[in-house]
C-alpha cells in the first residue's frame, strides 16, 4: 500500500493505493464516519495527524477499503491529471553521514566507529516534481539519493529488536547538500547544518510505502540519475548501519516523533547539480522521485 497527496482540480486529496487502484481515502474515512479531515487543518501535516490517529496503518486501511462491506469503487481516483504534492512536512529529518563505505572512501574518509547524524529542518522538504532553486554564490550543490524511514510511533530508548514497531513507512529522499559551503564549515571546525538545511534541500516522495508492501529492507536497488547519466547506484544491504540499529542509537537521546524521517545515507557517486538538470532518485518498490533544478536565485 502507498499513501500520497495530490491536487485534483485544485483540491488537495489524501490518496491510498490498495492493490492496483488509487482511492480518495479522506473521502472514504469521512463517508464511513471514522475520521474527518479538519477543513482548517494544515494540509502539509495532515498525514502526520492521520498516522497518530492510526488510520493509516495497513490493517486499518484494508478494513476501510474492503469492498465486501463498503462500496469503495465510487471513490477510485483517476490521477492522470493530478499534481503530486509533498506527502507530508516532517517535524525533523535526521540524516546519517557516511553510512556507505564507498561514499566514505570517495570523501577520503573511513567509516566512523559509531553513527554520525545531523538534522535537516522542515523547510527543506519539497515534493515530487517541485523545482529546486539555490543561489549561485554558495558554489557546488550535490545530489544525495537516500532511503527515508518514516516514524509511526513515538520512539524513545527503543532497542533495535523492537525498532520495526516504530516504523510507519518508507520513502525516497534527496539529501541535497551545498558541498563547497559544507567543506568550508568543516575546515573551520563548525557544524555543517547550514549547508544541509537550505530551502528545498530535501525533496521527499513521491509517496509513502507501508513496510508490508516492500518487505525486508536489503535487496532493493537505489539509483540516482542526472538527466540521462547514472551517478549513484547501490543496494540497500550495503548500508553500514541498518534501520533498527540507527533507531536504537538515535532514540537513545533524541525522541523520534510520528512523522519524523531518518535519511539513511547515500551511496558513492555524489555529484553537482546545476540549473536545467533533472534529478531522478529511484528505489525498488518505492517509485521515482523526480525534481528539476531551476535558475539561480
Phi and psi in degrees as GROMACS dihedral restraints (atoms count N, CA, C in turn):
[ dihedral_restraints ]
;  ai    aj    ak    al  type     phi  dphi    fc
    3     4     5     6     1  -127.1    20    10
    4     5     6     7     1   148.3    20    10
    6     7     8     9     1  -126.9    20    10
    7     8     9    10     1   133.5    20    10
    9    10    11    12     1  -149.6    20    10
   10    11    12    13     1   168.6    20    10
   12    13    14    15     1  -120.7    20    10
   13    14    15    16     1   137.4    20    10
   15    16    17    18     1  -133.3    20    10
   16    17    18    19     1   156.0    20    10
   18    19    20    21     1  -101.7    20    10
   19    20    21    22     1   119.8    20    10
   21    22    23    24     1  -122.8    20    10
   22    23    24    25     1   118.6    20    10
   24    25    26    27     1    53.8    20    10
   25    26    27    28     1    36.7    20    10
   27    28    29    30     1    83.6    20    10
   28    29    30    31     1     0.4    20    10
   30    31    32    33     1  -112.6    20    10
   31    32    33    34     1   135.6    20    10
   33    34    35    36     1   -73.0    20    10
   34    35    36    37     1   138.0    20    10
   36    37    38    39     1  -130.9    20    10
   37    38    39    40     1   135.4    20    10
   39    40    41    42     1   -88.0    20    10
   40    41    42    43     1   116.1    20    10
   42    43    44    45     1  -113.3    20    10
   43    44    45    46     1   140.8    20    10
   45    46    47    48     1  -126.2    20    10
   46    47    48    49     1   131.6    20    10
   48    49    50    51     1   -94.6    20    10
   49    50    51    52     1   117.1    20    10
   51    52    53    54     1  -121.8    20    10
   52    53    54    55     1   121.8    20    10
   54    55    56    57     1    59.3    20    10
   55    56    57    58     1  -115.2    20    10
   57    58    59    60     1  -108.5    20    10
   58    59    60    61     1    -1.4    20    10
   60    61    62    63     1  -117.6    20    10
   61    62    63    64     1   151.8    20    10
   63    64    65    66     1   -98.5    20    10
   64    65    66    67     1   141.4    20    10
   66    67    68    69     1  -127.8    20    10
   67    68    69    70     1   150.3    20    10
   69    70    71    72     1   -77.6    20    10
   70    71    72    73     1    89.1    20    10
   72    73    74    75     1   -70.7    20    10
   73    74    75    76     1   -34.2    20    10
   75    76    77    78     1   -60.9    20    10
   76    77    78    79     1   -41.0    20    10
   78    79    80    81     1   -68.2    20    10
   79    80    81    82     1   -36.2    20    10
   81    82    83    84     1   -62.4    20    10
   82    83    84    85     1   -47.8    20    10
   84    85    86    87     1   -61.7    20    10
   85    86    87    88     1   -41.6    20    10
   87    88    89    90     1   -65.4    20    10
   88    89    90    91     1   -41.3    20    10
   90    91    92    93     1   -64.9    20    10
   91    92    93    94     1   -33.0    20    10
   93    94    95    96     1   -86.6    20    10
   94    95    96    97     1    -5.8    20    10
   96    97    98    99     1    72.8    20    10
   97    98    99   100     1    22.9    20    10
   99   100   101   102     1   -99.5    20    10
  100   101   102   103     1   -24.4    20    10
  102   103   104   105     1  -161.9    20    10
  103   104   105   106     1   125.5    20    10
  105   106   107   108     1  -107.1    20    10
  106   107   108   109     1   122.9    20    10
  108   109   110   111     1   -72.1    20    10
  109   110   111   112     1   119.1    20    10
  111   112   113   114     1   -60.8    20    10
  112   113   114   115     1   133.3    20    10
  114   115   116   117     1   -65.2    20    10
  115   116   117   118     1   -30.6    20    10
  117   118   119   120     1   -97.6    20    10
  118   119   120   121     1    12.3    20    10
  120   121   122   123     1   -71.4    20    10
  121   122   123   124     1   150.9    20    10
  123   124   125   126     1   -68.3    20    10
  124   125   126   127     1   111.5    20    10
  126   127   128   129     1   -62.9    20    10
  127   128   129   130     1   -27.8    20    10
  129   130   131   132     1   -77.9    20    10
  130   131   132   133     1   -11.8    20    10
  132   133   134   135     1  -116.1    20    10
  133   134   135   136     1     4.5    20    10
  135   136   137   138     1   -63.6    20    10
  136   137   138   139     1   -34.3    20    10
  138   139   140   141     1   -65.7    20    10
  139   140   141   142     1   -34.6    20    10
  141   142   143   144     1   -63.8    20    10
  142   143   144   145     1   -41.9    20    10
  144   145   146   147     1   -60.3    20    10
  145   146   147   148     1   -38.4    20    10
  147   148   149   150     1   -70.6    20    10
  148   149   150   151     1   -36.2    20    10
  150   151   152   153     1   -62.1    20    10
  151   152   153   154     1   -45.2    20    10
  153   154   155   156     1   -62.9    20    10
  154   155   156   157     1   -33.5    20    10
  156   157   158   159     1   -82.1    20    10
  157   158   159   160     1    -0.8    20    10
  159   160   161   162     1    64.4    20    10
  160   161   162   163     1    23.5    20    10
  162   163   164   165     1   -94.3    20    10
  163   164   165   166     1     2.4    20    10
  165   166   167   168     1  -114.9    20    10
  166   167   168   169     1    17.6    20    10
  168   169   170   171     1   -75.6    20    10
  169   170   171   172     1   148.5    20    10
  171   172   173   174     1   -56.5    20    10
  172   173   174   175     1   -48.2    20    10
  174   175   176   177     1   -64.6    20    10
  175   176   177   178     1   -36.9    20    10
  177   178   179   180     1   -67.6    20    10
  178   179   180   181     1   -42.4    20    10
  180   181   182   183     1   -60.5    20    10
  181   182   183   184     1   -42.8    20    10
  183   184   185   186     1   -59.1    20    10
  184   185   186   187     1   -40.2    20    10
  186   187   188   189     1   -64.7    20    10
  187   188   189   190     1   -42.9    20    10
  189   190   191   192     1   -69.5    20    10
  190   191   192   193     1   -31.2    20    10
  192   193   194   195     1  -103.2    20    10
  193   194   195   196     1    16.9    20    10
  195   196   197   198     1   -73.1    20    10
  196   197   198   199     1   113.5    20    10
  198   199   200   201     1   -69.4    20    10
  199   200   201   202     1   -10.4    20    10
  201   202   203   204     1   -73.8    20    10
  202   203   204   205     1   -25.9    20    10
  204   205   206   207     1  -124.2    20    10
  205   206   207   208     1     7.5    20    10
  207   208   209   210     1  -161.3    20    10
  208   209   210   211     1   134.1    20    10
  210   211   212   213     1   -79.2    20    10
  211   212   213   214     1   101.3    20    10
  213   214   215   216     1   -96.3    20    10
  214   215   216   217     1   -12.0    20    10
  216   217   218   219     1   -62.0    20    10
  217   218   219   220     1   -29.8    20    10
  219   220   221   222     1   -74.7    20    10
  220   221   222   223     1    -7.0    20    10
  222   223   224   225     1  -104.8    20    10
  223   224   225   226     1     7.7    20    10
  225   226   227   228     1   -65.6    20    10
  226   227   228   229     1   144.4    20    10
  228   229   230   231     1  -109.3    20    10
  229   230   231   232     1   141.8    20    10
  231   232   233   234     1  -102.0    20    10
  232   233   234   235     1   109.1    20    10
  234   235   236   237     1   -94.6    20    10
  235   236   237   238     1    11.1    20    10
  237   238   239   240     1   -61.8    20    10
  238   239   240   241     1   -31.2    20    10
  240   241   242   243     1  -110.9    20    10
  241   242   243   244     1    13.1    20    10
  243   244   245   246     1   -83.3    20    10
  244   245   246   247     1   151.2    20    10
  246   247   248   249     1  -105.6    20    10
  247   248   249   250     1   122.4    20    10
  249   250   251   252     1   -63.1    20    10
  250   251   252   253     1   143.6    20    10
  252   253   254   255     1  -119.8    20    10
  253   254   255   256     1   159.7    20    10
  255   256   257   258     1   -53.5    20    10
  256   257   258   259     1   123.0    20    10
  258   259   260   261     1   -55.7    20    10
  259   260   261   262     1   -43.4    20    10
  261   262   263   264     1  -165.6    20    10
  262   263   264   265     1   151.6    20    10
  264   265   266   267     1   -95.8    20    10
  265   266   267   268     1   108.1    20    10
  267   268   269   270     1   -68.8    20    10
  268   269   270   271     1   155.8    20    10
  270   271   272   273     1   -66.6    20    10
  271   272   273   274     1   -45.3    20    10
  273   274   275   276     1  -151.6    20    10
  274   275   276   277     1   150.9    20    10
  276   277   278   279     1  -116.4    20    10
  277   278   279   280     1   122.1    20    10
  279   280   281   282     1  -105.8    20    10
  280   281   282   283     1   114.8    20    10
  282   283   284   285     1   -93.6    20    10
  283   284   285   286     1   148.3    20    10
  285   286   287   288     1  -111.9    20    10
  286   287   288   289     1   123.3    20    10
  288   289   290   291     1   -91.4    20    10
  289   290   291   292     1   143.6    20    10
  291   292   293   294     1    50.3    20    10
  292   293   294   295     1    53.5    20    10
  294   295   296   297     1   -98.9    20    10
  295   296   297   298     1     1.0    20    10
  297   298   299   300     1  -123.8    20    10
  298   299   300   301     1   127.0    20    10
  300   301   302   303     1   -56.5    20    10
  301   302   303   304     1   -47.2    20    10
  303   304   305   306     1   -68.9    20    10
  304   305   306   307     1   -29.3    20    10
  306   307   308   309     1   -68.4    20    10
  307   308   309   310     1   -40.2    20    10
  309   310   311   312     1   -61.1    20    10
  310   311   312   313     1   -41.4    20    10
  312   313   314   315     1   -65.6    20    10
  313   314   315   316     1   -37.6    20    10
  315   316   317   318     1   -69.5    20    10
  316   317   318   319     1   -15.2    20    10
  318   319   320   321     1  -100.8    20    10
  319   320   321   322     1    11.8    20    10
  321   322   323   324     1    59.1    20    10
  322   323   324   325     1    39.9    20    10
  324   325   326   327     1  -132.8    20    10
  325   326   327   328     1   160.2    20    10
  327   328   329   330     1   -96.9    20    10
  328   329   330   331     1   162.4    20    10
  330   331   332   333     1   -61.8    20    10
  331   332   333   334     1   132.0    20    10
  333   334   335   336     1   -69.3    20    10
  334   335   336   337     1   156.5    20    10
  336   337   338   339     1   -69.2    20    10
  337   338   339   340     1   -23.9    20    10
  339   340   341   342     1  -142.1    20    10
  340   341   342   343     1   158.3    20    10
  342   343   344   345     1   -58.7    20    10
  343   344   345   346     1   139.7    20    10
  345   346   347   348     1  -107.7    20    10
  346   347   348   349     1   126.2    20    10
  348   349   350   351     1  -136.0    20    10
  349   350   351   352     1   161.3    20    10
  351   352   353   354     1  -145.8    20    10
  352   353   354   355     1   171.2    20    10
  354   355   356   357     1  -114.7    20    10
  355   356   357   358     1   136.4    20    10
  357   358   359   360     1  -108.9    20    10
  358   359   360   361     1   136.6    20    10
  360   361   362   363     1   -83.8    20    10
  361   362   363   364     1   165.6    20    10
  363   364   365   366     1   -66.8    20    10
  364   365   366   367     1   -21.5    20    10
  366   367   368   369     1   -66.1    20    10
  367   368   369   370     1   -15.4    20    10
  369   370   371   372     1   -70.9    20    10
  370   371   372   373     1   -26.0    20    10
  372   373   374   375     1   -66.8    20    10
  373   374   375   376     1   125.8    20    10
  375   376   377   378     1  -129.0    20    10
  376   377   378   379     1   158.8    20    10
  378   379   380   381     1   -98.2    20    10
  379   380   381   382     1   169.8    20    10
  381   382   383   384     1   -59.2    20    10
  382   383   384   385     1   126.6    20    10
  384   385   386   387     1    93.0    20    10
  385   386   387   388     1   -13.6    20    10
  387   388   389   390     1   -69.1    20    10
  388   389   390   391     1   151.9    20    10
  390   391   392   393     1   -94.7    20    10
  391   392   393   394     1   125.0    20    10
  393   394   395   396     1   -86.1    20    10
  394   395   396   397     1   129.8    20    10
  396   397   398   399     1  -135.7    20    10
  397   398   399   400     1   147.6    20    10
  399   400   401   402     1  -155.9    20    10
  400   401   402   403     1   168.7    20    10
  402   403   404   405     1   -81.5    20    10
  403   404   405   406     1   141.8    20    10
  405   406   407   408     1   -66.8    20    10
  406   407   408   409     1   -26.8    20    10
  408   409   410   411     1   -71.6    20    10
  409   410   411   412     1   -13.9    20    10
  411   412   413   414     1   -81.8    20    10
  412   413   414   415     1    -5.5    20    10
  414   415   416   417     1    81.9    20    10
  415   416   417   418     1  -148.4    20    10
  417   418   419   420     1   -64.9    20    10
  418   419   420   421     1   135.0    20    10
  420   421   422   423     1  -123.8    20    10
  421   422   423   424     1   131.9    20    10
  423   424   425   426     1  -114.0    20    10
  424   425   426   427     1   153.2    20    10
  426   427   428   429     1   -86.9    20    10
  427   428   429   430     1   150.0    20    10
  429   430   431   432     1  -148.0    20    10
  430   431   432   433     1    94.0    20    10
  432   433   434   435     1   -73.4    20    10
  433   434   435   436     1   135.3    20    10
  435   436   437   438     1  -148.1    20    10
  436   437   438   439     1   158.3    20    10
  438   439   440   441     1   -77.4    20    10
  439   440   441   442     1   134.3    20    10
  441   442   443   444     1  -109.9    20    10
  442   443   444   445     1   133.2    20    10
  444   445   446   447     1  -111.2    20    10
  445   446   447   448     1   118.4    20    10
  447   448   449   450     1   -94.4    20    10
  448   449   450   451     1   125.4    20    10
  450   451   452   453     1   -76.6    20    10
  451   452   453   454     1   135.5    20    10
  453   454   455   456     1  -111.6    20    10
  454   455   456   457     1   -19.0    20    10
  456   457   458   459     1  -141.9    20    10
  457   458   459   460     1   137.3    20    10
  459   460   461   462     1   -48.1    20    10
  460   461   462   463     1   129.6    20    10
  462   463   464   465     1  -121.5    20    10
  463   464   465   466     1   116.9    20    10
  465   466   467   468     1  -140.7    20    10
  466   467   468   469     1   120.1    20    10
  468   469   470   471     1    64.5    20    10
  469   470   471   472     1    35.0    20    10
  471   472   473   474     1   -82.2    20    10
  472   473   474   475     1   136.2    20    10
  474   475   476   477     1   -84.8    20    10
  475   476   477   478     1   152.7    20    10
  477   478   479   480     1   -56.5    20    10
  478   479   480   481     1   -36.8    20    10
  480   481   482   483     1   -62.7    20    10
  481   482   483   484     1   -23.8    20    10
  483   484   485   486     1  -108.9    20    10
  484   485   486   487     1     5.6    20    10
  486   487   488   489     1   -64.6    20    10
  487   488   489   490     1   -35.5    20    10
  489   490   491   492     1   -62.9    20    10
  490   491   492   493     1   -23.7    20    10
  492   493   494   495     1   -65.2    20    10
  493   494   495   496     1   -18.7    20    10
  495   496   497   498     1  -102.5    20    10
  496   497   498   499     1     3.4    20    10
  498   499   500   501     1   -94.2    20    10
  499   500   501   502     1   126.7    20    10
  501   502   503   504     1   -89.5    20    10
  502   503   504   505     1   -48.1    20    10
  504   505   506   507     1  -163.5    20    10
  505   506   507   508     1   178.2    20    10
  507   508   509   510     1  -125.0    20    10
  508   509   510   511     1   154.7    20    10
  510   511   512   513     1  -150.7    20    10
  511   512   513   514     1  -175.8    20    10
  513   514   515   516     1  -109.4    20    10
  514   515   516   517     1   141.4    20    10
  516   517   518   519     1  -137.5    20    10
  517   518   519   520     1   142.5    20    10
  519   520   521   522     1  -110.5    20    10
  520   521   522   523     1   105.0    20    10
  522   523   524   525     1   -81.7    20    10
  523   524   525   526     1    76.5    20    10
  525   526   527   528     1   -66.6    20    10
  526   527   528   529     1   139.5    20    10
  528   529   530   531     1  -135.6    20    10
  529   530   531   532     1   131.7    20    10
  531   532   533   534     1   -79.2    20    10
  532   533   534   535     1    92.3    20    10
  534   535   536   537     1   -66.4    20    10
  535   536   537   538     1   -47.1    20    10
  537   538   539   540     1   -60.7    20    10
  538   539   540   541     1   -42.4    20    10
  540   541   542   543     1   -66.5    20    10
  541   542   543   544     1   -39.2    20    10
  543   544   545   546     1   -59.8    20    10
  544   545   546   547     1   -47.2    20    10
  546   547   548   549     1   -64.1    20    10
  547   548   549   550     1   -36.8    20    10
  549   550   551   552     1   -62.8    20    10
  550   551   552   553     1   -44.6    20    10
  552   553   554   555     1   -65.1    20    10
  553   554   555   556     1   -43.4    20    10
  555   556   557   558     1   -62.6    20    10
  556   557   558   559     1   -39.7    20    10
  558   559   560   561     1   -62.8    20    10
  559   560   561   562     1   -27.9    20    10
  561   562   563   564     1   -90.2    20    10
  562   563   564   565     1    -2.0    20    10
  564   565   566   567     1    79.3    20    10
  565   566   567   568     1    16.9    20    10
  567   568   569   570     1   -92.7    20    10
  568   569   570   571     1   157.0    20    10
  570   571   572   573     1   -61.9    20    10
  571   572   573   574     1   151.7    20    10
  573   574   575   576     1  -100.0    20    10
  574   575   576   577     1    20.8    20    10
  576   577   578   579     1   -49.9    20    10
  577   578   579   580     1   -47.2    20    10
  579   580   581   582     1   -63.2    20    10
  580   581   582   583     1   -27.2    20    10
  582   583   584   585     1   -80.9    20    10
  583   584   585   586     1   -11.2    20    10
  585   586   587   588     1  -107.8    20    10
  586   587   588   589     1   -20.7    20    10
  588   589   590   591     1  -113.1    20    10
  589   590   591   592     1    29.5    20    10
  591   592   593   594     1   -75.4    20    10
  592   593   594   595     1   157.8    20    10
  594   595   596   597     1   -53.8    20    10
  595   596   597   598     1   131.2    20    10
  597   598   599   600     1    77.5    20    10
  598   599   600   601     1    11.4    20    10
  600   601   602   603     1   -87.8    20    10
  601   602   603   604     1    18.5    20    10
  603   604   605   606     1  -148.5    20    10
  604   605   606   607     1    69.9    20    10
  606   607   608   609     1   -57.5    20    10
  607   608   609   610     1   138.8    20    10
  609   610   611   612     1  -134.1    20    10
  610   611   612   613     1   139.6    20    10
  612   613   614   615     1   140.5    20    10
  613   614   615   616     1  -159.7    20    10
  615   616   617   618     1   -76.8    20    10
  616   617   618   619     1   -11.7    20    10
  618   619   620   621     1  -154.4    20    10
  619   620   621   622     1   178.6    20    10
  621   622   623   624     1  -103.8    20    10
  622   623   624   625     1   134.4    20    10
  624   625   626   627     1  -115.1    20    10
  625   626   627   628     1   125.5    20    10
  627   628   629   630     1   -70.4    20    10
  628   629   630   631     1   148.0    20    10
  630   631   632   633     1   -54.3    20    10
  631   632   633   634     1   -37.5    20    10
  633   634   635   636     1   -64.1    20    10
  634   635   636   637     1   -18.6    20    10
  636   637   638   639     1   -90.8    20    10
  637   638   639   640     1   -13.3    20    10
  639   640   641   642     1  -117.1    20    10
  640   641   642   643     1   -19.2    20    10
  642   643   644   645     1    78.9    20    10
  643   644   645   646     1  -164.3    20    10
  645   646   647   648     1   -66.4    20    10
  646   647   648   649     1   133.4    20    10
  648   649   650   651     1   -71.4    20    10
  649   650   651   652     1   129.1    20    10
  651   652   653   654     1   167.1    20    10
  652   653   654   655     1   -61.0    20    10
  654   655   656   657     1   -84.2    20    10
  655   656   657   658     1    -6.3    20    10
  657   658   659   660     1   -69.2    20    10
  658   659   660   661     1   138.6    20    10
  660   661   662   663     1   -88.8    20    10
  661   662   663   664     1   146.1    20    10
  663   664   665   666     1  -121.5    20    10
  664   665   666   667     1   138.1    20    10
  666   667   668   669     1  -143.8    20    10
  667   668   669   670     1   137.7    20    10
  669   670   671   672     1  -119.1    20    10
  670   671   672   673     1   127.6    20    10
  672   673   674   675     1  -121.8    20    10
  673   674   675   676     1   138.7    20    10
  675   676   677   678     1  -114.1    20    10
  676   677   678   679     1   112.5    20    10
  678   679   680   681     1    58.8    20    10
  679   680   681   682     1  -120.6    20    10
  681   682   683   684     1   -99.3    20    10
  682   683   684   685     1     1.8    20    10
  684   685   686   687     1   -94.8    20    10
  685   686   687   688     1   126.7    20    10
  687   688   689   690     1   -77.6    20    10
  688   689   690   691     1   121.2    20    10
  690   691   692   693     1  -102.7    20    10
  691   692   693   694     1   -44.3    20    10
  693   694   695   696     1  -127.7    20    10
  694   695   696   697     1   143.2    20    10
  696   697   698   699     1  -155.8    20    10
  697   698   699   700     1   136.5    20    10
  699   700   701   702     1  -169.8    20    10
  700   701   702   703     1  -179.2    20    10
  702   703   704   705     1  -122.4    20    10
  703   704   705   706     1   137.7    20    10
  705   706   707   708     1   -60.0    20    10
  706   707   708   709     1   -23.6    20    10
  708   709   710   711     1   -60.4    20    10
  709   710   711   712     1   -21.3    20    10
  711   712   713   714     1   -76.7    20    10
  712   713   714   715     1    -8.1    20    10
  714   715   716   717     1   -62.8    20    10
  715   716   717   718     1   132.7    20    10
  717   718   719   720     1   -67.9    20    10
  718   719   720   721     1   -53.0    20    10
  720   721   722   723     1   -99.5    20    10
  721   722   723   724     1   130.3    20    10
  723   724   725   726     1   -86.3    20    10
  724   725   726   727     1   171.2    20    10
  726   727   728   729     1   -56.6    20    10
  727   728   729   730     1   -51.0    20    10
  729   730   731   732     1   -59.6    20    10
  730   731   732   733     1   -39.7    20    10
  732   733   734   735     1   -62.0    20    10
  733   734   735   736     1   -41.8    20    10
  735   736   737   738     1   -71.0    20    10
  736   737   738   739     1   -36.3    20    10
  738   739   740   741     1   -62.0    20    10
  739   740   741   742     1   -40.0    20    10
  741   742   743   744     1   -63.3    20    10
  742   743   744   745     1   -49.0    20    10
  744   745   746   747     1   -64.8    20    10
  745   746   747   748     1   -45.6    20    10
  747   748   749   750     1   -68.4    20    10
  748   749   750   751     1   -44.9    20    10
  750   751   752   753     1   -73.5    20    10
  751   752   753   754     1    -7.6    20    10
  753   754   755   756     1   -60.7    20    10
  754   755   756   757     1   -38.5    20    10
  756   757   758   759     1  -126.6    20    10
  757   758   759   760     1   -11.6    20    10
  759   760   761   762     1  -124.2    20    10
  760   761   762   763     1   122.1    20    10
  762   763   764   765     1   -71.8    20    10
  763   764   765   766     1   127.3    20    10
  765   766   767   768     1   -96.0    20    10
  766   767   768   769     1   124.9    20    10
  768   769   770   771     1  -104.0    20    10
  769   770   771   772     1   156.9    20    10
  771   772   773   774     1   -53.5    20    10
  772   773   774   775     1   131.4    20    10
  774   775   776   777     1    94.2    20    10
  775   776   777   778     1   -10.0    20    10
  777   778   779   780     1   -70.3    20    10
  778   779   780   781     1   154.7    20    10
  780   781   782   783     1  -126.0    20    10
  781   782   783   784     1   135.9    20    10
  783   784   785   786     1  -103.0    20    10
  784   785   786   787     1   121.9    20    10
  786   787   788   789     1   -93.6    20    10
  787   788   789   790     1   118.0    20    10
  789   790   791   792     1   -84.0    20    10
  790   791   792   793     1    11.4    20    10
  792   793   794   795     1    92.8    20    10
  793   794   795   796     1   163.0    20    10
  795   796   797   798     1  -121.4    20    10
  796   797   798   799     1   146.3    20    10
  798   799   800   801     1   -73.5    20    10
  799   800   801   802     1   175.6    20    10
  801   802   803   804     1   -68.3    20    10
  802   803   804   805     1   161.8    20    10
  804   805   806   807     1   109.0    20    10
  805   806   807   808     1    11.3    20    10
  807   808   809   810     1   -55.7    20    10
  808   809   810   811     1   147.5    20    10
  810   811   812   813     1  -162.2    20    10
  811   812   813   814     1   169.2    20    10
  813   814   815   816     1   -76.3    20    10
  814   815   816   817     1   152.3    20    10
  816   817   818   819     1  -122.9    20    10
  817   818   819   820     1   145.6    20    10
  819   820   821   822     1  -137.3    20    10
  820   821   822   823     1   164.6    20    10
  822   823   824   825     1   -52.0    20    10
  823   824   825   826     1   136.4    20    10
  825   826   827   828     1    98.5    20    10
  826   827   828   829     1   -16.5    20    10
  828   829   830   831     1   -73.1    20    10
  829   830   831   832     1   153.3    20    10
  831   832   833   834     1  -121.3    20    10
  832   833   834   835     1   121.9    20    10
  834   835   836   837     1  -106.9    20    10
  835   836   837   838     1   125.5    20    10
  837   838   839   840     1  -120.5    20    10
  838   839   840   841     1   123.3    20    10
  840   841   842   843     1  -112.8    20    10
  841   842   843   844     1   123.4    20    10
  843   844   845   846     1  -126.4    20    10
  844   845   846   847     1   133.0    20    10
  846   847   848   849     1  -129.2    20    10
  847   848   849   850     1   132.3    20    10
  849   850   851   852     1   -50.0    20    10
  850   851   852   853     1   127.8    20    10
  852   853   854   855     1    83.7    20    10
  853   854   855   856     1   -11.9    20    10
  855   856   857   858     1  -112.7    20    10
  856   857   858   859     1    -3.3    20    10
  858   859   860   861     1    92.0    20    10
  859   860   861   862     1  -159.9    20    10
  861   862   863   864     1  -127.1    20    10
  862   863   864   865     1   128.0    20    10
  864   865   866   867     1  -101.3    20    10
  865   866   867   868     1   116.9    20    10
  867   868   869   870     1  -122.7    20    10
  868   869   870   871     1   129.0    20    10
  870   871   872   873     1  -141.0    20    10
  871   872   873   874     1   140.0    20    10
  873   874   875   876     1   -96.1    20    10
  874   875   876   877     1   162.0    20    10
  876   877   878   879     1  -106.5    20    10
  877   878   879   880     1   121.5    20    10
  879   880   881   882     1   -84.9    20    10
  880   881   882   883     1  -176.1    20    10
  882   883   884   885     1   -64.8    20    10
  883   884   885   886     1   156.4    20    10
  885   886   887   888     1   -60.2    20    10
  886   887   888   889     1   146.8    20    10
